[in-house]
């Protein structure tokens, strides 16, 4: 039996292209859609989150420097990630809420999620999630600009980390087509755990610059966000038979919101 081939520099480059081309609005062309590229892309998802975080934090800080209040900075912190992801994660959250809220069998629920309109469950979920994000960010910015920037960064990176974990081996796709099918099960479990540990360590170290309490809150935010996303992932897997692109979007927004709420507690 031949040994499995090791990832090449070309695979790494295509993985980065896959991550930024599918998870951001940046003009990055995805030239490969095979499972090796998808694996690299999902492992690089937190890096895409870091770029989104930098843009969101920069927008919030710019508004503060121009004399805007913390609420305006918080709105920017929630709006910029939505813009840089074409609103796909928010759309996925709304569609997932409609599918789960319908109470229908998996096939019918998946059909509801594919429809272009948003139902009442989706609207209600979007309203409360965005309100929670803005309220939490406003509280963080009211404490200090650095606390607000930290919250923005931890939320954006952890949201994409939730996608890495959801793409781990053993998690099936609910449909044979679509982004969910392209990335379902592509990430080896050790790789997913390694990415989680790296993000946890980075968030804790960043929080430590603001004091030990903030370091503990940053670590707790990552863990709580991943736990919330995992609960939703397991529920969706039972309910729909697997994951879809919409479910991935719902996981990202769930993780981001949870992280922001935890970081607003201090």
LUMLOVO-399306 format. One record per residue (C-alpha): residue number from 1; residue in three letters; chain; x, y, z. Coordinates in pm, 1 decimal, padded with zeros to 6 digits. Layout:
{NUM, "ala", "A", {X, Y, Z}}
...
//
This chain:
{1, "unk", "A", {00000.0, 00000.0, 00000.0}}
{2, "unk", "A", {00143.8, 00338.8, -00099.2}}
{3, "unk", "A", {00187.7, 00608.7, 00165.9}}
{4, "unk", "A", {-00051.2, 00902.0, 00147.9}}
{5, "unk", "A", {00094.0, 01198.3, -00034.1}}
{6, "unk", "A", {00200.2, 01495.0, 00174.6}}
{7, "unk", "A", {00054.0, 01839.0, 00110.5}}
{8, "unk", "A", {00266.8, 02035.0, -00133.6}}
{9, "unk", "A", {00328.5, 02412.7, -00142.3}}
{10, "unk", "A", {00084.5, 02419.0, -00433.0}}
{11, "unk", "A", {-00182.9, 02253.7, -00216.6}}
{12, "unk", "A", {-00125.2, 02515.6, 00054.2}}
{13, "unk", "A", {-00163.7, 02798.1, -00197.6}}
{14, "unk", "A", {-00482.7, 02649.5, -00336.6}}
{15, "unk", "A", {-00608.7, 02604.4, 00019.7}}
{16, "unk", "A", {-00557.5, 02974.7, 00088.9}}
{17, "unk", "A", {-00732.6, 03059.5, -00236.6}}
{18, "unk", "A", {-01021.0, 02833.2, -00141.5}}
{19, "unk", "A", {-01053.8, 02993.3, 00202.8}}
{20, "unk", "A", {-01047.3, 03353.8, 00085.9}}
{21, "unk", "A", {-01239.2, 03288.4, -00235.2}}
{22, "unk", "A", {-01531.2, 03115.7, -00063.3}}
{23, "unk", "A", {-01537.8, 03286.4, 00276.7}}
{24, "unk", "A", {-01473.6, 03648.5, 00177.7}}
{25, "unk", "A", {-01567.9, 03892.8, -00093.2}}
{26, "unk", "A", {-01201.6, 03952.2, -00176.9}}
{27, "unk", "A", {-01125.1, 03900.1, -00548.8}}
{28, "unk", "A", {-00949.4, 03566.6, -00509.3}}
{29, "unk", "A", {-01011.7, 03313.6, -00784.3}}
{30, "unk", "A", {-01067.3, 02956.0, -00669.6}}
{31, "unk", "A", {-00907.6, 02739.1, -00938.0}}
{32, "unk", "A", {-00941.6, 02402.4, -00763.4}}
{33, "unk", "A", {-01248.9, 02251.4, -00596.6}}
{34, "unk", "A", {-01108.5, 01909.3, -00514.6}}
{35, "unk", "A", {-01101.9, 01775.7, -00160.1}}
{36, "unk", "A", {-00734.4, 01859.3, -00108.2}}
{37, "unk", "A", {-00803.9, 02226.1, -00181.6}}
{38, "unk", "A", {-01117.2, 02216.2, 00032.6}}
{39, "unk", "A", {-00920.2, 02061.0, 00319.4}}
{40, "unk", "A", {-00656.8, 02331.9, 00301.4}}
{41, "unk", "A", {-00923.8, 02597.9, 00268.0}}
{42, "unk", "A", {-01113.5, 02493.5, 00576.4}}
{43, "unk", "A", {-00792.6, 02467.8, 00777.3}}
{44, "unk", "A", {-00711.0, 02823.2, 00664.3}}
{45, "unk", "A", {-01058.2, 02953.4, 00748.9}}
{46, "unk", "A", {-00939.3, 03125.4, 01072.5}}
{47, "unk", "A", {-00683.2, 03318.9, 00865.1}}
{48, "unk", "A", {-00966.7, 03452.0, 00650.1}}
{49, "unk", "A", {-01138.2, 03547.6, 00975.3}}
{50, "unk", "A", {-00828.7, 03738.3, 01084.9}}
{51, "unk", "A", {-00840.1, 03952.7, 00769.8}}
{52, "unk", "A", {-01211.2, 04018.6, 00823.1}}
{53, "unk", "A", {-01139.1, 04105.4, 01187.0}}
{54, "unk", "A", {-00865.8, 04353.1, 01092.2}}
{55, "unk", "A", {-01099.5, 04536.7, 00854.3}}
{56, "unk", "A", {-01386.0, 04541.5, 01105.6}}
{57, "unk", "A", {-01165.5, 04663.1, 01390.3}}
{58, "unk", "A", {-01009.4, 04929.2, 01166.4}}
{59, "unk", "A", {-01354.4, 05059.5, 01072.3}}
{60, "unk", "A", {-01461.1, 05075.6, 01436.6}}
{61, "unk", "A", {-01142.1, 05250.6, 01547.8}}
{62, "unk", "A", {-01162.7, 05499.7, 01261.1}}
{63, "unk", "A", {-01513.7, 05598.5, 01366.2}}
{64, "unk", "A", {-01396.5, 05645.9, 01724.2}}
{65, "unk", "A", {-01107.0, 05864.5, 01608.1}}
{66, "unk", "A", {-01348.8, 06073.6, 01403.8}}
{67, "unk", "A", {-01559.8, 06135.3, 01714.0}}
{68, "unk", "A", {-01837.2, 05882.1, 01661.3}}
{69, "unk", "A", {-01973.9, 05702.9, 01964.3}}
{70, "unk", "A", {-01923.0, 05346.1, 02071.5}}
{71, "unk", "A", {-02257.1, 05244.9, 01922.6}}
{72, "unk", "A", {-02144.5, 05356.3, 01576.8}}
{73, "unk", "A", {-01818.5, 05164.6, 01618.6}}
{74, "unk", "A", {-02015.9, 04857.5, 01722.9}}
{75, "unk", "A", {-02242.7, 04881.6, 01419.4}}
{76, "unk", "A", {-01933.7, 04898.7, 01197.9}}
{77, "unk", "A", {-01789.6, 04597.7, 01377.2}}
{78, "unk", "A", {-02100.0, 04397.3, 01290.3}}
{79, "unk", "A", {-02153.8, 04542.4, 00942.5}}
{80, "unk", "A", {-01805.1, 04503.5, 00797.1}}
{81, "unk", "A", {-01792.8, 04122.7, 00840.8}}
{82, "unk", "A", {-02134.6, 04100.9, 00676.3}}
{83, "unk", "A", {-02012.4, 04305.7, 00380.9}}
{84, "unk", "A", {-01687.5, 04112.1, 00347.9}}
{85, "unk", "A", {-01875.7, 03780.9, 00338.4}}
{86, "unk", "A", {-02147.7, 03901.7, 00099.6}}
{87, "unk", "A", {-02391.5, 03845.7, 00386.0}}
{88, "unk", "A", {-02369.7, 03472.1, 00321.4}}
{89, "unk", "A", {-02325.9, 03375.3, 00685.1}}
{90, "unk", "A", {-02623.1, 03583.8, 00794.0}}
{91, "unk", "A", {-02827.0, 03441.8, 00507.3}}
{92, "unk", "A", {-02723.6, 03091.8, 00611.6}}
{93, "unk", "A", {-02825.2, 03164.1, 00970.3}}
{94, "unk", "A", {-03168.1, 03282.2, 00857.8}}
{95, "unk", "A", {-03220.3, 02982.5, 00628.7}}
{96, "unk", "A", {-03109.8, 02741.7, 00901.3}}
{97, "unk", "A", {-03350.9, 02902.1, 01146.8}}
{98, "unk", "A", {-03633.7, 02865.4, 00894.7}}
{99, "unk", "A", {-03546.3, 02501.8, 00834.5}}
{100, "unk", "A", {-03525.3, 02416.9, 01202.4}}
{101, "unk", "A", {-03831.9, 02619.4, 01290.3}}
{102, "unk", "A", {-04047.7, 02462.7, 01022.7}}
{103, "unk", "A", {-04081.8, 02138.7, 01219.4}}
{104, "unk", "A", {-04100.5, 01949.5, 00889.2}}
{105, "unk", "A", {-03914.5, 01631.2, 00789.0}}
{106, "unk", "A", {-03555.2, 01671.2, 00673.2}}
{107, "unk", "A", {-03631.8, 01670.9, 00300.7}}
{108, "unk", "A", {-03900.3, 01938.4, 00333.7}}
{109, "unk", "A", {-03687.1, 02144.9, 00572.7}}
{110, "unk", "A", {-03394.8, 02138.2, 00328.2}}
{111, "unk", "A", {-03628.0, 02251.8, 00050.9}}
{112, "unk", "A", {-03741.9, 02544.2, 00267.0}}
{113, "unk", "A", {-03379.0, 02639.2, 00329.0}}
{114, "unk", "A", {-03308.7, 02650.2, -00046.0}}
{115, "unk", "A", {-03586.4, 02899.9, -00113.0}}
{116, "unk", "A", {-03472.6, 03255.0, -00186.6}}
{117, "unk", "A", {-03709.2, 03423.6, 00058.4}}
{118, "unk", "A", {-03665.6, 03447.3, 00436.2}}
{119, "unk", "A", {-03942.0, 03326.6, 00664.9}}
{120, "unk", "A", {-04046.7, 03455.3, 01008.2}}
{121, "unk", "A", {-03805.4, 03232.1, 01200.6}}
{122, "unk", "A", {-03517.8, 03363.3, 00992.0}}
{123, "unk", "A", {-03618.1, 03727.2, 01036.1}}
{124, "unk", "A", {-03656.4, 03696.4, 01411.5}}
{125, "unk", "A", {-03324.0, 03516.1, 01443.5}}
{126, "unk", "A", {-03140.6, 03777.6, 01237.0}}
{127, "unk", "A", {-03285.7, 04064.7, 01437.9}}
{128, "unk", "A", {-03188.3, 03923.3, 01775.1}}
{129, "unk", "A", {-02845.8, 03801.6, 01663.0}}
{130, "unk", "A", {-02752.2, 04139.5, 01515.2}}
{131, "unk", "A", {-02887.6, 04321.4, 01820.8}}
{132, "unk", "A", {-02680.7, 04095.6, 02045.1}}
{133, "unk", "A", {-02367.8, 04152.9, 01838.2}}
{134, "unk", "A", {-02404.4, 04531.5, 01833.8}}
{135, "unk", "A", {-02492.6, 04549.2, 02203.3}}
{136, "unk", "A", {-02195.0, 04333.5, 02302.5}}
{137, "unk", "A", {-01952.2, 04525.6, 02082.5}}
{138, "unk", "A", {-02083.4, 04859.3, 02208.2}}
{139, "unk", "A", {-02018.3, 04748.4, 02565.8}}
{140, "unk", "A", {-01667.4, 04633.5, 02473.1}}
{141, "unk", "A", {-01584.6, 04962.2, 02299.7}}
{142, "unk", "A", {-01725.4, 05155.8, 02594.4}}
{143, "unk", "A", {-01466.6, 04984.5, 02813.4}}
{144, "unk", "A", {-01178.4, 05075.1, 02579.3}}
{145, "unk", "A", {-01093.2, 05083.4, 02210.6}}
{146, "unk", "A", {-00852.7, 04793.9, 02262.3}}
{147, "unk", "A", {-01122.5, 04582.8, 02426.2}}
{148, "unk", "A", {-01352.9, 04648.7, 02133.4}}
{149, "unk", "A", {-01084.1, 04556.4, 01881.9}}
{150, "unk", "A", {-01005.3, 04238.9, 02074.6}}
{151, "unk", "A", {-01371.6, 04137.1, 02082.4}}
{152, "unk", "A", {-01403.0, 04198.5, 01709.0}}
{153, "unk", "A", {-01094.0, 03988.4, 01634.9}}
{154, "unk", "A", {-01177.9, 03697.4, 01863.5}}
{155, "unk", "A", {-01534.3, 03677.7, 01730.6}}
{156, "unk", "A", {-01435.2, 03685.0, 01362.6}}
{157, "unk", "A", {-01154.9, 03430.2, 01393.5}}
{158, "unk", "A", {-01352.5, 03194.0, 01618.0}}
{159, "unk", "A", {-01649.5, 03210.7, 01381.1}}
{160, "unk", "A", {-01430.9, 03074.5, 01100.7}}
{161, "unk", "A", {-01271.0, 02822.6, 01334.7}}
{162, "unk", "A", {-01620.3, 02683.8, 01392.3}}
{163, "unk", "A", {-01630.5, 02611.8, 01018.8}}
{164, "unk", "A", {-01301.3, 02424.1, 01039.0}}
{165, "unk", "A", {-01437.1, 02203.4, 01315.3}}
{166, "unk", "A", {-01766.4, 02150.2, 01133.5}}
{167, "unk", "A", {-01576.8, 02028.1, 00826.9}}
{168, "unk", "A", {-01399.6, 01757.5, 01026.7}}
{169, "unk", "A", {-01404.9, 01393.0, 00929.7}}
{170, "unk", "A", {-01721.1, 01211.9, 01034.2}}
{171, "unk", "A", {-01961.0, 01503.4, 00976.1}}
{172, "unk", "A", {-02175.4, 01415.2, 00671.5}}
{173, "unk", "A", {-02328.1, 01640.2, 00407.5}}
{174, "unk", "A", {-02706.4, 01673.0, 00396.9}}
{175, "unk", "A", {-02707.7, 01712.2, 00017.8}}
{176, "unk", "A", {-02488.1, 01566.8, -00255.1}}
{177, "unk", "A", {-02423.5, 01912.9, -00399.8}}
{178, "unk", "A", {-02334.7, 02260.6, -00282.7}}
{179, "unk", "A", {-02061.9, 02406.6, -00061.8}}
{180, "unk", "A", {-02162.7, 02186.2, 00230.4}}
{181, "unk", "A", {-02097.8, 01873.3, 00026.4}}
{182, "unk", "A", {-01768.9, 02014.5, -00103.5}}
{183, "unk", "A", {-01622.2, 02063.7, 00244.4}}
{184, "unk", "A", {-01803.4, 01807.0, 00460.9}}
{185, "unk", "A", {-01560.8, 01567.4, 00626.4}}
{186, "unk", "A", {-01248.2, 01702.6, 00455.6}}
{187, "unk", "A", {-01054.2, 01810.2, 00766.8}}
{188, "unk", "A", {-00878.4, 01539.3, 00968.9}}
{189, "unk", "A", {-00977.7, 01550.5, 01334.8}}
{190, "unk", "A", {-00618.5, 01612.8, 01454.4}}
{191, "unk", "A", {-00592.6, 01907.0, 01215.0}}
{192, "unk", "A", {-00919.6, 02054.0, 01339.9}}
{193, "unk", "A", {-00808.6, 02016.8, 01702.6}}
{194, "unk", "A", {-00472.0, 02171.5, 01620.9}}
{195, "unk", "A", {-00642.3, 02474.2, 01465.5}}
{196, "unk", "A", {-00865.6, 02507.1, 01771.3}}
{197, "unk", "A", {-00570.2, 02498.8, 02009.9}}
{198, "unk", "A", {-00382.9, 02756.7, 01800.8}}
{199, "unk", "A", {-00676.4, 02999.0, 01802.3}}
{200, "unk", "A", {-00735.8, 02943.3, 02174.3}}
{201, "unk", "A", {-00370.5, 03017.4, 02251.9}}
{202, "unk", "A", {-00365.8, 03325.7, 02027.9}}
{203, "unk", "A", {-00687.2, 03466.4, 02178.7}}
{204, "unk", "A", {-00558.4, 03410.0, 02531.9}}
{205, "unk", "A", {-00227.1, 03576.9, 02450.3}}
{206, "unk", "A", {-00402.5, 03875.3, 02292.4}}
{207, "unk", "A", {-00629.3, 03908.5, 02593.3}}
{208, "unk", "A", {-00331.4, 03889.5, 02828.0}}
{209, "unk", "A", {-00210.1, 04221.8, 02687.6}}
{210, "unk", "A", {-00514.3, 04377.1, 02855.4}}
{211, "unk", "A", {-00478.5, 04189.7, 03181.8}}
{212, "unk", "A", {-00530.5, 03842.0, 03326.6}}
{213, "unk", "A", {-00908.4, 03879.7, 03354.0}}
{214, "unk", "A", {-00937.3, 03969.2, 02987.6}}
{215, "unk", "A", {-00710.0, 03677.7, 02897.5}}
{216, "unk", "A", {-00942.4, 03441.9, 03084.7}}
{217, "unk", "A", {-01247.7, 03596.7, 02918.5}}
{218, "unk", "A", {-01091.0, 03564.0, 02573.1}}
{219, "unk", "A", {-01018.7, 03196.2, 02633.8}}
{220, "unk", "A", {-01369.9, 03144.5, 02770.2}}
{221, "unk", "A", {-01515.7, 03326.1, 02468.3}}
{222, "unk", "A", {-01343.3, 03086.4, 02227.5}}
{223, "unk", "A", {-01448.4, 02778.2, 02423.6}}
{224, "unk", "A", {-01807.3, 02894.5, 02471.9}}
{225, "unk", "A", {-01838.2, 02991.7, 02104.7}}
{226, "unk", "A", {-01714.0, 02652.3, 01989.7}}
{227, "unk", "A", {-01944.3, 02475.7, 02235.6}}
{228, "unk", "A", {-02247.1, 02670.5, 02108.6}}
{229, "unk", "A", {-02153.3, 02598.6, 01746.7}}
{230, "unk", "A", {-02102.3, 02230.2, 01826.1}}
{231, "unk", "A", {-02447.0, 02206.1, 01984.7}}
{232, "unk", "A", {-02603.6, 02363.7, 01677.0}}
{233, "unk", "A", {-02397.4, 02139.8, 01448.3}}
{234, "unk", "A", {-02513.8, 01823.4, 01623.5}}
{235, "unk", "A", {-02874.9, 01940.3, 01620.8}}
{236, "unk", "A", {-02860.9, 02020.8, 01249.2}}
{237, "unk", "A", {-02689.6, 01690.9, 01171.8}}
{238, "unk", "A", {-02966.5, 01501.5, 01349.2}}
{239, "unk", "A", {-03239.0, 01719.7, 01201.4}}
{240, "unk", "A", {-03119.9, 01742.4, 00839.2}}
{241, "unk", "A", {-02900.8, 01433.5, 00813.7}}
{242, "unk", "A", {-02584.4, 01642.0, 00772.5}}
{243, "unk", "A", {-02451.9, 01987.9, 00698.8}}
{244, "unk", "A", {-02521.5, 02235.4, 00420.9}}
{245, "unk", "A", {-02370.5, 02567.9, 00323.0}}
{246, "unk", "A", {-02651.5, 02736.2, 00516.6}}
{247, "unk", "A", {-02565.3, 02538.7, 00828.1}}
{248, "unk", "A", {-02204.9, 02652.0, 00799.5}}
{249, "unk", "A", {-02324.5, 03011.7, 00789.2}}
{250, "unk", "A", {-02542.9, 02956.1, 01093.0}}
{251, "unk", "A", {-02250.9, 02803.7, 01281.9}}
{252, "unk", "A", {-02027.1, 03101.1, 01205.3}}
{253, "unk", "A", {-02281.0, 03357.3, 01325.9}}
{254, "unk", "A", {-02363.2, 03151.6, 01634.7}}
{255, "unk", "A", {-01997.1, 03129.8, 01729.5}}
{256, "unk", "A", {-01933.6, 03499.1, 01663.7}}
{257, "unk", "A", {-02232.9, 03610.4, 01869.6}}
{258, "unk", "A", {-02145.8, 03383.3, 02160.2}}
{259, "unk", "A", {-01785.9, 03506.2, 02166.2}}
{260, "unk", "A", {-01897.8, 03869.5, 02164.9}}
{261, "unk", "A", {-02146.4, 03816.9, 02446.2}}
{262, "unk", "A", {-01886.1, 03643.6, 02664.2}}
{263, "unk", "A", {-01631.0, 03919.1, 02603.9}}
{264, "unk", "A", {-01889.6, 04180.6, 02704.0}}
{265, "unk", "A", {-01922.1, 04028.2, 03050.5}}
{266, "unk", "A", {-01609.7, 04187.6, 03193.5}}
//
